[in-house]
C-alpha cells in the first residue's frame, strides 16, 4: 500500500494497517517508513502509538470540540 492509499483510509483502518508491520516485528519508526508517513501525519489523522499496548490506536473522538465555549445551554456546566 502506498501513502496515498493509506491516507484515504479511516483512522481505525490506518491503525490496523500500521499494526500489521508491528506484528511482523518492525519498530514504530520502521512501520511508518514502510508507508511513508511521519508522526505529524499520524497526529493529524488521529492515529497514535500506545506505548503501553505497543500498538497503534485510532482516537475514538473525531473532529475538534471546545467544551468551554458551549453556547447551546444543553451541555452540563
N, C-alpha and C positions, 0 to 999 in steps of 0.2 A: 504494500500500500504506500502510495506517495503522500507528500504533505498536503496537497490539495484535496485528495480524497479523505484524508484524516480530518482536515478542518471542516468538512461538510457533515461530519457525524455529530450526533447528540453527545453531550458531555459524558453520560454513563457509558456509551459505546467507545468513546475515546479512552476512558479509564480502562475498560476491558481490553482494548487493543494494546495499550501500553503494558498491562499486566501479563499479556502473553509473553512478552520479552522478559519480564521479571521471572515468570515461571520457568523460562528457558535458562535461567541462571545469569542473566545480564544485570548490570547495575542500573540504578536510576538514570545516570548520565548516559549509559550505553543505550538504554531503551529510547530516550529522547533523540539520540543521534540516529537511530535506525529509521525514524520517521522524519527527522529534520525539523523538530520543534525545539523551542527554547523554554526555559522556566517562565519567562514573561508571557509567551504564547499560552502556556497552560493556565497561568493565573487568570488571564483574560477570558479563557474558556471555562473557568471554574473547575479545573481538574487539578487536584493536589496530591502530593505524595505523603501518605501517612506513615511516619517513621515507626509508630507503634505496631502497625499491621504489616509494614514492609511492602505495601501495595499502593497503587494509585486509586483514588476515590474521586467521585464527582460530587460537587456540592449539591445538596438536595434543594436548596433555595435558589431560584433563578431570578435574575434581574436585580435592580437596586431598590432598596427600601430605606426610607428615612422615617423611623417611627417617632422622632422627636417633633416633626412638623405636621403631624396628622391634623387636618382641619375638618375632618368628616364628623367628629364628635361621636364616632362609633367605637373607636379603639379605647380600651381601658387606660386610664391615666394613672 
